[in-house]
Amino acid sequence: MIVSSRRCAGGCRDTTPRPMPLPRPVCPATAPVVGEPCTHGQLVCGYGDLSWCKDKYQCVVGAWAKESTSANYPCLEQPNGYCPSVAPKAQAACVVGDYGGGIPCEYGALLCICNTPFSGPGRGGNWTCFGPPEDTRCPASLPGLGEGCATPGLSCDYALDECTSAPHDNVFCFDGAWDVGRSYFCAQ
């Protein structure tokens, strides 16, 4: 049975400690080198320091490959001065930069993003902030695919919203490791 938990809008109000991901039961401890041999066909493993952006590697025909979704959703760096020094209040005004927006600012487990109904740089928008998933059994930050987990069937949603979500923002605990959860499709 899969139990799904969505992000807390504005941040969760709980004070319960969150679990840290466990050691990886099958994926390598560190990011594999593209082209090196692997033995678990179709295995997908995620790595990265940013809670909102992970590089994905997949075992394809006996060798590691960097998953193409990493190219479609690159881990962009925030431009200097983009993120306020403290978490902005909900609906505070912001301006989307030259990169097109969608880069979260991280304040512990709270992520804030400049959302705008219009596309393109220089457009005005409002800050929207999200905390970790509501279920306190979920880690505070998005775990890498393949990191260990302890609650079989638990699904944790780290998506800011369905239109700005990168693939793998939803994970579920399967056979002791965080695996790919549901996909998002933005209705436009």
ZAFI-848237 format. One line per 10 residues: number of its first residue (from 1); their letters; for each residue x, y, z of N, C-alpha, C, O, CB. Coordinates in pm, 1 decimal. Glycine has a CB too. Example, Ala and Ser with C-alpha at 12.3 -4.5 7.8 and 13.67 -1.06 7.14 Angstrom:
2
1) as) 1319.0,-569.0,780.0,1230.0,-450.0,780.0,1320.0,-330.0,780.0,1423.6,-331.9,846.5,1130.8,-447.3,904.6 | 1285.0,-225.0,708.0,1367.0,-106.0,714.0,1290.0,3.0,787.0,1340.9,113.8,803.9,1408.4,-59.8,572.5
***
This chain:
188
1) mivssrrcag) 84.2,-117.9,0.0,0.0,0.0,0.0,88.6,124.0,0.0,176.8,137.9,84.7,-95.7,-0.1,121.7 | 64.7,214.7,-95.9,141.4,337.9,-104.1,62.5,449.6,-38.1,-54.0,473.0,-70.3,175.0,373.3,-251.0 | 127.7,517.8,54.4,67.2,632.1,122.2,144.9,755.6,78.3,264.8,765.1,104.4,68.8,615.1,279.6 | 78.9,850.1,12.4,147.5,966.8,-41.6,137.2,1085.6,52.3,35.3,1105.5,118.5,90.8,1003.2,-177.7 | 243.6,1164.1,57.3,246.3,1283.4,140.7,297.0,1400.5,57.8,408.6,1395.1,6.0,334.9,1262.0,266.2 | 217.1,1506.5,44.0,253.8,1625.0,-32.1,329.7,1723.6,55.3,327.4,1714.7,178.1,129.4,1691.4,-91.2 | 397.2,1817.8,-10.1,471.0,1923.0,59.5,376.4,2010.3,139.2,259.8,2026.8,103.0,550.6,2008.2,-39.6 | 426.8,2065.8,247.1,350.1,2160.5,327.8,362.3,2298.9,265.7,472.7,2352.9,258.7,399.3,2161.4,475.9 | 252.7,2357.3,220.8,255.3,2493.1,167.0,295.0,2588.3,279.2,236.7,2585.1,387.6,116.6,2532.8,105.7 | 393.4,2672.1,253.2,439.5,2768.0,352.4,531.1,2708.4,457.6,587.6,2781.7,538.8,322.9,2829.8,419.2
11) gcrdttprpm) 547.0,2577.4,457.5,633.4,2511.5,555.8,553.4,2436.6,659.7,447.2,2482.3,702.1,722.7,2612.7,623.9 | 603.4,2322.4,700.6,534.8,2241.3,801.3,549.6,2304.7,939.1,649.7,2369.8,968.9,590.3,2097.1,802.5 | 450.5,2285.0,1020.1,451.8,2341.2,1155.3,495.2,2239.5,1260.2,500.3,2271.1,1379.1,314.7,2394.7,1190.4 | 526.6,2117.4,1216.7,565.4,2014.5,1313.6,709.2,2037.5,1360.2,787.0,2105.9,1293.6,550.5,1872.9,1252.0 | 742.3,1981.2,1471.9,878.4,1989.5,1525.2,939.2,1850.5,1540.1,1044.1,1833.9,1602.4,878.9,2062.3,1660.7 | 872.5,1751.0,1482.4,919.5,1613.7,1489.7,1046.8,1598.0,1406.8,1050.9,1642.9,1292.2,810.3,1515.9,1441.1 | 1149.8,1535.8,1461.8,1270.6,1512.4,1382.1,1237.9,1425.2,1260.2,1156.4,1333.3,1268.5,1380.8,1445.4,1468.5 | 1301.0,1454.6,1150.1,1281.5,1379.4,1025.9,1393.5,1277.9,1009.0,1506.6,1303.3,1050.5,1275.8,1474.5,903.9 | 1363.4,1162.7,948.4,1468.4,1063.5,927.7,1566.6,1108.2,819.7,1529.7,1179.7,726.6,1407.1,928.7,890.2 | 1688.4,1066.5,832.8,1790.3,1087.0,729.2,1786.6,963.6,640.3,1755.1,854.7,688.2,1935.2,1110.5,791.3
21) plprpvcpat) 1818.7,978.4,510.0,1826.3,858.7,426.3,1928.9,760.7,481.6,2030.4,801.0,538.4,1861.6,896.3,281.5 | 1902.2,634.4,465.1,1990.0,527.0,510.2,2094.9,498.4,402.9,2084.6,550.4,291.8,1908.6,399.0,542.8 | 2196.6,416.1,434.5,2294.7,379.8,331.4,2226.6,316.4,210.5,2120.4,255.2,222.4,2399.9,283.4,388.9 | 2288.4,331.7,96.3,2233.3,279.6,-29.8,2247.5,127.4,-34.7,2359.5,76.9,-26.4,2304.7,344.2,-152.0 | 2137.3,52.8,-47.9,2148.2,-93.0,-51.0,2204.9,-148.0,-182.0,2268.7,-253.2,-179.9,2013.4,-153.4,-26.5 | 2184.1,-80.5,-297.0,2230.3,-132.9,-425.3,2312.5,-29.3,-502.0,2415.1,-64.8,-560.0,2111.1,-177.9,-509.8 | 2271.6,95.9,-504.0,2343.6,201.3,-577.0,2481.0,223.8,-515.7,2499.6,202.8,-395.9,2263.0,333.0,-576.6 | 2579.0,267.1,-598.3,2710.3,300.3,-543.0,2699.4,414.2,-441.2,2608.2,496.5,-449.6,2807.6,339.2,-656.0 | 2791.1,418.9,-346.1,2789.3,521.6,-241.6,2811.8,660.8,-299.6,2759.5,758.8,-246.6,2895.6,491.5,-135.9 | 2888.5,670.8,-406.9,2912.4,799.2,-472.6,2869.9,788.7,-618.3,2852.7,678.8,-671.1,3061.9,841.3,-461.5
31) apvvgepcth) 2853.1,903.1,-682.5,2807.6,904.7,-822.2,2900.6,820.6,-909.9,3022.7,833.7,-902.5,2800.8,1049.9,-875.5 | 2841.7,734.2,-993.1,2924.5,651.0,-1080.0,2985.3,732.9,-1194.1,2940.0,843.4,-1223.8,2841.9,535.1,-1136.7 | 3087.0,677.7,-1256.3,3149.3,740.1,-1372.4,3079.2,687.2,-1496.8,3064.1,566.3,-1514.5,3303.8,711.5,-1377.3 | 3036.4,779.6,-1582.9,2967.8,740.7,-1705.9,3057.0,645.5,-1785.3,3175.1,672.8,-1806.4,2930.8,865.7,-1791.3 | 2999.6,534.3,-1828.6,3071.1,434.2,-1907.2,3128.3,319.9,-1826.8,3160.1,215.1,-1883.1,3180.0,498.7,-1980.9 | 3142.5,337.7,-1693.7,3193.0,227.5,-1612.2,3089.2,116.3,-1607.1,2969.6,143.2,-1618.5,3228.2,275.9,-1469.3 | 3133.0,-8.5,-1590.0,3038.3,-119.8,-1588.3,2946.1,-118.1,-1466.3,2982.8,-70.0,-1359.0,3113.6,-250.5,-1592.6 | 2826.1,-171.6,-1485.6,2728.6,-189.6,-1377.8,2655.4,-320.3,-1402.7,2656.8,-372.8,-1514.0,2628.1,-69.2,-1369.8 | 2591.3,-373.1,-1298.5,2530.7,-505.8,-1310.5,2380.1,-509.1,-1289.2,2317.5,-612.1,-1314.2,2594.5,-597.4,-1213.6 | 2320.5,-400.3,-1243.9,2176.5,-398.8,-1217.5,2105.3,-321.7,-1328.3,2091.5,-199.6,-1320.2,2145.9,-335.8,-1078.3
41) gqlvcgygdl) 2060.5,-392.0,-1431.2,1995.2,-328.4,-1545.3,1880.5,-237.8,-1506.0,1797.7,-274.8,-1422.8,1945.2,-432.5,-1639.2 | 1874.5,-119.6,-1564.7,1771.6,-18.4,-1546.2,1771.2,46.4,-1408.3,1680.9,124.7,-1378.7,1638.9,-78.6,-1571.5 | 1868.0,16.9,-1323.8,1878.6,79.9,-1192.3,1902.9,229.0,-1210.4,1989.7,268.1,-1288.4,1992.3,15.4,-1107.9 | 1827.0,313.5,-1139.0,1844.6,458.4,-1143.8,1889.9,504.2,-1005.1,1829.4,468.8,-903.9,1711.7,531.5,-1187.9 | 1997.5,583.7,-1002.3,2052.6,633.5,-876.9,2068.4,784.5,-886.5,2110.2,836.0,-990.2,2188.5,565.5,-844.5 | 2035.2,856.0,-779.1,2044.2,1001.7,-778.2,2149.4,1050.5,-680.5,2166.9,993.9,-572.6,1909.8,1062.6,-743.9 | 2220.4,1157.9,-720.1,2326.9,1214.9,-638.6,2324.4,1366.6,-650.8,2281.5,1420.4,-752.8,2464.7,1159.0,-680.7 | 2369.5,1434.4,-548.6,2382.5,1579.4,-553.2,2362.7,1641.5,-417.0,2294.0,1586.0,-331.3,2283.8,1637.9,-650.9 | 2424.0,1758.4,-397.5,2415.2,1828.5,-270.4,2291.9,1916.2,-258.0,2248.8,1946.5,-146.8,2536.7,1911.5,-250.8 | 2234.4,1957.5,-370.3,2117.5,2044.3,-366.4,1993.1,1960.8,-340.9,1968.8,1862.5,-410.9,2103.4,2124.2,-498.0
51) swckdkyqcv) 1914.4,1998.9,-241.5,1796.2,1918.3,-209.8,1695.1,1920.8,-323.0,1614.6,1828.5,-335.3,1730.9,1967.9,-81.3 | 1697.4,2023.5,-405.2,1597.6,2037.9,-510.5,1647.9,1996.2,-648.0,1575.2,2008.0,-746.6,1550.8,2179.3,-515.9 | 1769.7,1948.3,-655.4,1822.3,1911.6,-787.0,1924.7,1800.1,-771.8,2027.7,1817.4,-706.6,1885.6,2034.2,-857.9 | 1896.0,1687.3,-831.8,1984.7,1571.7,-823.4,2021.3,1525.1,-964.4,1937.3,1527.5,-1054.4,1918.0,1456.6,-743.0 | 2145.2,1483.1,-983.6,2185.5,1419.6,-1108.9,2144.2,1273.4,-1101.5,2157.2,1209.8,-996.9,2340.1,1434.2,-1134.6 | 2094.5,1220.4,-1212.7,2049.3,1081.6,-1215.7,2139.0,1000.3,-1307.6,2176.2,1045.2,-1416.0,1902.3,1072.5,-1261.7 | 2173.0,880.8,-1263.1,2252.5,788.2,-1341.1,2172.7,659.0,-1353.0,2105.0,617.5,-1259.0,2393.1,763.7,-1276.2 | 2181.8,595.8,-1470.3,2107.8,471.8,-1491.9,2201.7,366.9,-1549.0,2288.0,395.8,-1631.9,1986.9,494.5,-1586.3 | 2182.2,244.2,-1502.0,2257.5,130.1,-1553.3,2187.9,84.6,-1682.2,2077.7,29.9,-1678.0,2265.7,12.6,-1446.5 | 2253.2,107.8,-1796.0,2194.5,75.6,-1926.1,2290.0,-16.8,-2001.2,2404.8,20.1,-2026.2,2165.4,205.5,-2008.9
61) vgawakests) 2244.3,-134.9,-2036.7,2321.6,-234.1,-2111.7,2460.8,-253.3,-2050.8,2561.3,-257.1,-2121.8,2333.7,-191.9,-2259.0 | 2464.1,-265.2,-1918.6,2587.9,-297.4,-1848.4,2684.0,-183.1,-1823.5,2796.4,-206.7,-1779.4,2657.6,-398.9,-1922.5 | 2643.0,-58.1,-1850.7,2731.3,56.0,-1826.0,2650.8,173.4,-1771.5,2533.1,189.3,-1804.1,2805.6,97.0,-1955.5 | 2714.8,255.6,-1688.1,2647.4,372.5,-1631.0,2633.6,482.3,-1735.0,2727.3,511.1,-1809.4,2723.9,425.0,-1508.6 | 2515.7,543.3,-1739.5,2488.1,657.8,-1826.7,2420.5,765.4,-1742.7,2345.6,734.8,-1650.0,2398.2,616.8,-1949.3 | 2447.3,890.6,-1775.3,2378.8,1000.1,-1707.1,2241.4,1012.2,-1773.1,2230.5,1023.5,-1895.2,2461.1,1136.8,-1715.5 | 2138.2,1009.5,-1691.0,2001.6,1009.7,-1743.3,1972.8,1141.0,-1815.0,2014.3,1247.4,-1769.1,1899.6,987.2,-1629.7 | 1902.4,1134.0,-1926.4,1877.1,1252.2,-2009.1,1794.9,1358.7,-1937.7,1803.2,1476.2,-1973.6,1806.6,1211.7,-2135.7 | 1714.5,1320.4,-1835.9,1635.4,1421.7,-1766.6,1725.5,1521.3,-1694.3,1682.8,1633.5,-1666.9,1539.2,1355.6,-1667.2 | 1849.8,1482.6,-1662.8,1941.7,1577.4,-1600.0,1974.2,1691.0,-1696.7,1994.4,1804.9,-1654.5,2071.4,1506.1,-1554.9
71) anypcleqpn) 1979.3,1660.5,-1825.5,2005.9,1763.9,-1925.8,1883.0,1852.9,-1945.2,1896.4,1973.2,-1967.9,2047.2,1699.6,-2060.2 | 1763.8,1794.3,-1936.4,1640.8,1871.9,-1954.3,1609.9,1960.1,-1834.0,1546.3,2064.5,-1848.5,1523.9,1778.8,-1980.4 | 1653.7,1919.7,-1716.9,1631.6,1994.9,-1594.0,1766.2,2016.6,-1527.2,1794.5,1956.7,-1423.4,1532.7,1920.9,-1498.5 | 1851.4,2104.0,-1587.2,1985.5,2121.4,-1531.2,1981.1,2184.9,-1392.8,1887.2,2256.5,-1358.0,2070.7,2206.6,-1624.3 | 2083.6,2157.1,-1316.0,2095.0,2215.7,-1182.6,2154.3,2355.4,-1196.2,2275.8,2373.3,-1187.2,2182.7,2126.4,-1088.5 | 2069.4,2452.6,-1217.7,2113.2,2591.0,-1236.4,2148.2,2653.3,-1102.4,2085.4,2623.7,-1000.8,2004.5,2674.0,-1307.1 | 2248.0,2739.0,-1102.9,2285.3,2811.4,-982.0,2207.0,2941.5,-975.1,2176.5,3002.5,-1077.6,2437.7,2838.8,-978.3 | 2175.2,2983.0,-854.0,2107.7,3111.2,-837.4,2204.0,3223.5,-872.9,2320.4,3220.2,-832.9,2054.6,3128.0,-692.7 | 2156.6,3323.2,-948.1,2241.2,3440.0,-974.0,2269.4,3513.2,-842.8,2190.6,3505.0,-748.6,2173.7,3535.6,-1076.4 | 2381.3,3584.5,-836.9,2415.3,3661.7,-716.9,2301.4,3755.3,-680.4,2247.7,3825.8,-765.8,2545.3,3741.9,-738.3
81) gycpsvapka) 2265.0,3755.3,-553.2,2160.2,3844.0,-503.8,2018.0,3799.0,-533.6,1923.1,3869.6,-499.4,2180.0,3977.7,-560.6 | 2001.0,3682.2,-597.2,1866.1,3635.1,-631.7,1786.3,3597.5,-507.3,1670.1,3636.1,-494.3,1874.4,3514.9,-726.2 | 1846.8,3523.3,-416.8,1775.7,3475.2,-299.3,1782.0,3578.9,-186.8,1890.1,3627.5,-153.6,1834.4,3340.8,-252.3 | 1667.3,3612.7,-128.3,1668.8,3700.5,-11.0,1748.7,3633.6,101.8,1759.2,3511.0,106.1,1523.0,3733.0,36.2 | 1804.6,3713.8,192.3,1887.2,3658.4,300.0,1805.7,3574.7,398.7,1860.1,3484.9,462.9,1957.6,3770.8,374.5 | 1677.3,3602.9,411.4,1586.7,3522.0,493.7,1468.8,3480.4,406.4,1440.2,3543.8,304.8,1537.7,3601.2,621.3 | 1401.4,3374.0,446.6,1287.9,3325.2,367.6,1185.8,3437.3,346.7,1143.0,3501.0,442.9,1221.0,3203.6,437.1 | 1146.9,3461.4,221.1,1049.1,3566.9,195.4,910.9,3527.5,244.7,878.2,3409.1,253.3,1044.0,3599.4,46.8 | 831.7,3625.5,276.3,692.8,3598.5,314.4,616.1,3555.7,189.6,647.7,3598.5,78.5,626.2,3724.2,381.1 | 515.7,3471.5,208.7,433.8,3425.4,97.2,374.8,3544.5,23.3,328.3,3641.0,84.0,321.9,3331.9,146.5
91) qaacvvgdyg) 377.7,3535.5,-105.5,322.4,3636.7,-196.1,402.6,3766.0,-200.2,355.4,3862.8,-259.8,181.9,3668.1,-156.4 | 521.9,3773.2,-140.2,607.5,3890.3,-154.8,648.9,3900.4,-301.5,664.9,3798.1,-368.1,732.9,3881.7,-60.5 | 666.4,4021.1,-352.1,699.1,4042.7,-492.5,840.8,3995.3,-524.3,930.5,4002.5,-440.2,683.8,4190.5,-528.3 | 859.2,3946.9,-647.2,990.2,3905.7,-696.2,992.9,3928.6,-846.7,888.9,3952.3,-908.2,1020.6,3755.8,-660.8 | 1111.9,3921.5,-905.7,1128.5,3937.2,-1049.7,1205.9,3816.7,-1101.0,1311.0,3781.4,-1047.5,1201.9,4071.4,-1085.0 | 1152.4,3754.1,-1205.6,1218.0,3639.3,-1265.7,1342.5,3688.1,-1339.0,1335.9,3784.8,-1415.0,1121.8,3563.2,-1362.3 | 1455.4,3622.2,-1316.7,1582.2,3662.8,-1377.0,1599.7,3612.5,-1519.5,1507.9,3555.0,-1578.0,1696.1,3613.8,-1292.9 | 1717.6,3634.8,-1574.1,1750.1,3598.4,-1712.2,1742.0,3448.6,-1737.8,1723.8,3406.8,-1852.1,1888.0,3647.4,-1746.6 | 1755.0,3368.5,-1635.3,1754.1,3222.7,-1648.2,1613.1,3169.7,-1667.5,1597.1,3051.1,-1696.3,1817.4,3158.0,-1525.6 | 1510.1,3252.3,-1653.0,1372.5,3209.2,-1675.4,1297.9,3168.4,-1550.8,1180.7,3132.0,-1560.4,1371.3,3097.2,-1769.4
101) ggipceygal) 1358.9,3172.5,-1436.1,1289.3,3138.0,-1311.6,1293.4,2989.5,-1283.5,1354.4,2912.2,-1357.2,1145.5,3184.2,-1317.2 | 1228.4,2951.5,-1177.2,1219.6,2811.6,-1141.5,1333.8,2760.1,-1056.6,1338.6,2640.6,-1027.5,1211.3,2731.8,-1262.9 | 1426.7,2846.3,-1015.4,1535.4,2802.8,-929.0,1494.7,2832.5,-785.2,1479.3,2949.0,-748.7,1670.6,2873.7,-966.1 | 1477.2,2730.4,-703.7,1437.8,2754.7,-564.9,1550.6,2814.0,-481.1,1668.6,2790.4,-506.9,1390.4,2625.9,-501.7 | 1512.0,2890.0,-382.2,1603.6,2935.8,-278.1,1579.3,2844.7,-159.5,1464.5,2815.1,-126.3,1581.7,3089.1,-240.9 | 1685.1,2800.4,-96.1,1675.8,2700.8,10.0,1703.3,2764.8,145.2,1804.1,2832.9,164.1,1773.7,2585.4,-15.3 | 1611.7,2741.6,239.0,1624.0,2791.3,377.0,1600.2,2672.4,469.1,1489.8,2653.6,520.2,1521.5,2909.5,407.2 | 1703.7,2592.8,489.8,1686.0,2468.6,564.7,1597.4,2375.3,481.7,1627.2,2348.2,365.4,1623.1,2495.6,706.7 | 1489.1,2326.7,541.5,1395.5,2238.9,470.4,1290.0,2317.5,392.5,1205.0,2257.5,326.7,1326.9,2145.2,569.0 | 1294.2,2450.0,398.8,1197.5,2534.1,328.6,1255.8,2578.1,194.7,1367.0,2630.6,188.9,1158.6,2657.3,414.6
111) lcicntpfsg) 1179.7,2556.2,86.4,1219.5,2601.9,-46.3,1123.5,2711.2,-90.2,1002.5,2698.6,-71.7,1221.4,2484.4,-148.8 | 1176.1,2817.7,-148.1,1093.3,2926.6,-198.7,1126.4,2948.3,-345.5,1242.9,2942.3,-384.9,1115.1,3057.4,-116.5 | 1024.1,2973.4,-426.4,1043.1,2991.2,-569.8,966.4,3114.4,-615.0,857.4,3142.5,-565.4,997.2,2865.6,-648.4 | 1024.7,3188.1,-710.4,959.2,3305.1,-768.6,868.4,3254.8,-880.2,916.4,3213.5,-985.8,1064.1,3410.4,-822.5 | 739.7,3258.1,-857.6,641.1,3212.4,-956.1,580.7,3330.4,-1029.0,554.6,3434.8,-969.4,530.5,3129.8,-888.6 | 559.0,3313.6,-1157.2,492.0,3416.3,-1235.5,399.8,3349.0,-1335.9,434.1,3243.6,-1389.6,594.7,3508.2,-1307.2 | 282.6,3407.9,-1362.6,193.5,3348.7,-1461.9,241.8,3375.5,-1604.8,186.2,3320.8,-1700.0,52.0,3402.9,-1443.8 | 344.5,3458.7,-1620.2,396.1,3493.8,-1752.4,535.3,3436.5,-1768.2,610.2,3427.4,-1670.9,397.6,3647.1,-1773.3 | 570.8,3397.8,-1889.1,704.6,3343.6,-1909.4,799.4,3454.5,-1952.6,757.0,3558.0,-2004.0,702.7,3230.3,-2014.0 | 925.8,3431.5,-1931.1,1027.9,3523.5,-1976.7,1093.6,3601.2,-1864.8,1031.8,3629.2,-1762.1,969.7,3617.9,-2074.1
121) pgrggnwtcf) 1220.1,3635.7,-1885.6,1295.0,3709.3,-1784.6,1239.5,3849.7,-1762.4,1180.2,3909.9,-1851.9,1440.7,3717.6,-1824.3 | 1260.0,3899.9,-1641.9,1217.7,4034.8,-1606.9,1071.6,4047.8,-1569.4,1025.7,4157.5,-1537.7,1245.9,4124.9,-1719.0 | 998.1,3938.8,-1572.3,855.4,3941.7,-1537.9,837.9,3940.8,-1387.3,913.7,3875.5,-1315.6,781.0,3822.1,-1600.9 | 739.4,4012.3,-1340.2,709.1,4016.1,-1198.4,634.7,3892.1,-1154.4,559.5,3832.2,-1231.3,628.7,4139.1,-1165.3 | 656.1,3854.7,-1031.3,588.8,3738.6,-976.0,579.9,3750.1,-825.3,600.8,3857.4,-768.5,661.1,3610.0,-1015.6 | 548.9,3639.7,-761.6,537.9,3633.7,-616.3,612.0,3511.4,-565.2,616.8,3407.9,-631.6,389.9,3630.4,-571.9 | 669.9,3524.4,-445.7,736.2,3411.6,-382.6,631.8,3313.8,-330.5,530.3,3353.1,-273.0,828.6,3459.0,-268.7 | 659.1,3186.6,-351.6,579.8,3078.4,-295.5,677.5,2987.2,-223.2,779.8,2948.9,-280.0,497.7,3000.9,-406.4 | 647.4,2951.8,-98.7,738.7,2867.8,-21.0,670.5,2736.0,16.2,549.9,2730.6,40.2,786.1,2941.9,106.4 | 751.4,2630.8,20.2,703.6,2496.9,52.5,800.8,2431.9,148.9,922.1,2449.4,137.7,687.0,2410.7,-75.3
131) gppedtrcpa) 746.9,2357.0,243.7,829.6,2282.1,336.9,841.4,2137.8,292.4,804.8,2104.1,179.8,772.4,2289.6,478.3 | 891.7,2053.4,379.0,903.1,1911.2,345.7,764.3,1847.7,337.3,664.8,1913.1,368.6,989.9,1837.2,450.7 | 756.3,1721.3,295.3,626.2,1654.4,292.8,562.1,1654.0,432.2,631.3,1656.6,534.0,641.4,1510.0,240.8 | 429.8,1650.8,434.2,355.1,1653.6,560.8,386.8,1533.8,649.1,392.0,1547.3,771.3,205.8,1658.1,533.3 | 407.7,1418.4,590.2,432.9,1296.2,666.4,572.5,1302.8,727.3,671.5,1310.9,654.5,417.9,1170.2,576.3 | 581.2,1299.5,858.0,710.0,1312.9,927.0,799.0,1189.6,911.1,912.1,1189.2,959.7,686.8,1339.4,1074.3 | 750.2,1085.5,844.3,835.0,970.9,812.4,920.3,999.0,688.6,1014.4,925.1,659.7,749.2,845.2,790.5 | 886.9,1107.2,614.7,963.6,1147.4,496.4,1082.6,1232.8,540.0,1070.0,1313.5,632.1,873.7,1225.7,395.4 | 1198.6,1215.8,474.5,1310.9,1304.4,504.8,1273.1,1450.2,476.7,1184.8,1476.8,395.2,1435.4,1264.3,422.2 | 1339.4,1544.0,543.8,1309.8,1686.2,524.6,1342.6,1730.9,383.0,1273.9,1817.3,328.5,1387.6,1770.9,625.1
141) slpglgegca) 1445.8,1674.2,322.5,1487.4,1710.0,187.3,1477.9,1588.1,96.3,1486.6,1474.1,141.9,1631.2,1766.8,187.4 | 1460.1,1613.5,-31.5,1449.4,1507.4,-131.3,1569.0,1413.0,-124.0,1682.6,1456.6,-142.7,1438.1,1567.2,-271.7 | 1545.6,1283.9,-97.0,1658.0,1189.6,-96.3,1698.0,1155.2,-239.5,1617.2,1165.5,-331.7,1621.5,1060.6,-17.9 | 1822.5,1114.7,-256.8,1866.8,1067.5,-387.3,1805.5,931.5,-416.3,1788.5,849.5,-326.0,2020.8,1060.1,-393.8 | 1772.3,908.0,-542.8,1720.8,776.3,-580.0,1825.7,672.3,-543.1,1944.4,689.3,-570.7,1685.6,769.4,-732.9 | 1780.4,565.4,-480.7,1871.6,459.2,-440.5,1921.1,470.9,-298.0,1978.8,375.9,-245.0,1987.4,456.8,-531.6 | 1899.5,588.1,-233.0,1936.6,597.3,-91.6,1841.2,508.9,-12.6,1728.3,484.8,-55.4,1932.3,745.9,-40.0 | 1885.7,461.3,101.2,1807.3,368.6,180.4,1688.1,433.1,249.7,1690.3,551.7,282.4,1894.4,304.4,281.7 | 1583.2,352.5,271.8,1462.5,397.7,343.0,1410.1,282.8,428.0,1445.9,167.0,406.3,1352.0,447.6,242.9 | 1324.2,316.0,525.6,1281.1,215.3,623.3,1131.2,187.4,623.6,1087.7,95.3,692.8,1321.8,258.6,759.6
151) tpglscdyal) 1049.9,263.2,548.7,904.1,245.4,553.2,852.7,200.6,417.2,822.7,285.0,332.7,833.9,376.3,596.7 | 841.7,69.3,393.5,797.0,20.4,262.8,663.1,82.4,221.7,569.7,90.8,301.4,785.0,-132.0,265.2 | 656.1,125.7,94.9,531.7,181.3,40.5,511.8,329.3,67.6,418.1,388.4,14.0,415.8,106.8,95.8 | 597.0,392.0,149.3,582.2,534.2,178.4,618.4,615.2,55.1,725.7,596.3,-2.2,670.0,575.6,298.7 | 529.8,705.7,13.7,553.4,794.3,-100.0,567.6,936.4,-46.9,484.3,982.7,31.0,437.4,784.5,-205.5 | 673.2,1005.5,-89.0,700.4,1141.6,-41.8,711.5,1234.4,-161.9,788.4,1208.6,-254.5,830.6,1146.6,44.0 | 634.7,1341.7,-159.6,626.3,1435.4,-271.2,703.4,1562.4,-236.7,669.3,1631.7,-140.9,478.5,1468.5,-304.8 | 807.5,1593.1,-314.4,890.6,1710.9,-292.8,869.9,1816.0,-401.0,946.3,1912.2,-409.1,1036.5,1671.2,-287.1 | 767.7,1798.7,-484.1,741.5,1892.3,-593.5,690.6,2025.5,-540.5,608.4,2030.1,-448.9,640.3,1832.8,-691.7 | 740.4,2133.5,-599.2,688.9,2265.4,-563.1,547.9,2280.5,-617.9,458.2,2326.5,-547.3,781.2,2378.3,-616.8
161) dectsaphdn) 528.1,2242.2,-742.1,395.3,2232.5,-802.0,411.0,2147.7,-927.9,523.0,2119.9,-970.9,333.7,2375.8,-834.4 | 300.2,2107.3,-986.0,308.7,2013.4,-1096.9,363.9,2074.1,-1224.6,402.3,1999.9,-1315.0,174.6,1956.7,-1124.0 | 369.2,2206.5,-1235.5,420.0,2269.3,-1357.7,569.2,2300.1,-1352.5,631.7,2313.6,-1457.6,344.3,2396.3,-1384.4 | 627.4,2311.4,-1235.4,770.7,2342.7,-1227.0,850.9,2224.3,-1174.6,971.0,2237.5,-1150.8,793.4,2464.2,-1137.2 | 788.1,2110.8,-1156.3,856.4,1995.6,-1099.2,948.9,1929.3,-1199.4,914.8,1912.4,-1316.5,756.0,1895.4,-1048.3 | 1065.5,1892.4,-1151.7,1155.7,1810.7,-1231.6,1115.3,1664.4,-1212.3,1049.1,1631.3,-1113.9,1306.0,1834.6,-1191.5 | 1153.9,1577.8,-1304.0,1125.7,1435.1,-1283.1,1188.9,1387.5,-1152.4,1290.3,1442.0,-1108.7,1178.4,1350.5,-1402.3 | 1131.3,1290.1,-1092.7,1180.2,1227.2,-970.0,1164.1,1314.9,-846.4,1233.6,1293.0,-747.2,1324.6,1190.8,-986.2 | 1074.2,1414.1,-849.3,1045.0,1493.0,-729.4,950.4,1418.3,-636.1,923.1,1464.4,-525.3,984.4,1628.4,-768.0 | 900.7,1304.1,-679.9,818.8,1218.0,-596.3,891.7,1085.1,-588.4,925.3,1025.6,-690.8,672.1,1201.6,-653.1
171) vfcfdgawdv) 916.3,1038.5,-465.8,987.2,912.5,-445.6,903.6,821.6,-356.7,821.7,868.3,-277.5,1127.3,936.6,-383.3 | 925.3,689.8,-370.9,860.7,598.3,-277.9,960.0,492.4,-234.4,1055.0,459.3,-305.4,736.2,533.4,-341.5 | 934.7,440.0,-114.8,1024.4,343.7,-52.4,989.5,203.7,-103.7,881.7,151.3,-75.9,1014.6,350.4,103.5 | 1082.6,144.3,-179.0,1061.3,12.5,-238.6,1185.3,-72.6,-217.8,1295.3,-33.3,-256.8,1027.7,24.2,-389.4 | 1168.2,-188.4,-156.7,1278.8,-281.0,-130.4,1396.6,-213.9,-59.2,1512.7,-241.4,-89.6,1326.6,-342.1,-260.7 | 1364.7,-125.2,36.5,1467.8,-64.2,119.3,1541.1,53.0,57.7,1639.4,100.6,114.4,1565.1,-165.3,155.3 | 1494.7,101.7,-60.0,1561.4,215.9,-124.9,1456.7,310.2,-182.9,1348.4,267.2,-222.9,1658.9,167.6,-237.0 | 1490.4,441.4,-187.1,1401.2,539.0,-249.8,1404.5,517.0,-399.9,1511.2,513.1,-461.2,1442.1,685.6,-213.8 | 1286.6,502.8,-458.2,1271.8,473.2,-600.3,1189.2,583.4,-665.7,1131.6,668.0,-597.2,1205.6,334.0,-621.9 | 1183.9,581.8,-797.2,1107.6,679.3,-874.3,960.1,670.2,-836.6,901.6,561.8,-838.0,1126.6,656.7,-1026.3
181) grsyfcaq) 900.2,784.1,-802.9,758.0,790.7,-771.2,676.9,828.3,-894.3,715.9,797.9,-1007.0,732.7,891.1,-658.6 | 565.9,893.4,-872.4,477.8,929.4,-983.4,536.9,1044.8,-1063.7,617.8,1122.3,-1012.7,338.0,966.8,-931.4 | 495.6,1055.4,-1190.2,540.9,1163.4,-1277.7,440.1,1276.5,-1270.9,326.5,1257.6,-1227.3,559.1,1113.9,-1424.4 | 482.8,1394.7,-1314.6,396.0,1512.6,-1314.6,370.6,1555.4,-1457.1,459.0,1548.6,-1542.5,458.2,1628.5,-1233.3 | 248.8,1599.6,-1481.9,211.8,1651.6,-1611.6,136.4,1780.8,-1588.4,31.0,1781.6,-1524.8,127.0,1549.4,-1692.8 | 190.4,1889.6,-1640.0,127.0,2020.3,-1621.1,18.3,2037.7,-1725.4,45.5,2031.1,-1845.3,231.1,2135.6,-1630.4 | -103.6,2059.8,-1681.3,-214.9,2086.6,-1773.7,-208.0,2231.9,-1815.2,-230.5,2321.0,-1733.3,-353.6,2053.7,-1708.5 | -177.5,2256.9,-1940.7,-165.9,2395.2,-1987.1,-269.8,2425.3,-2090.2,-275.6,2537.2,-2141.2,-28.1,2422.5,-2043.5
***
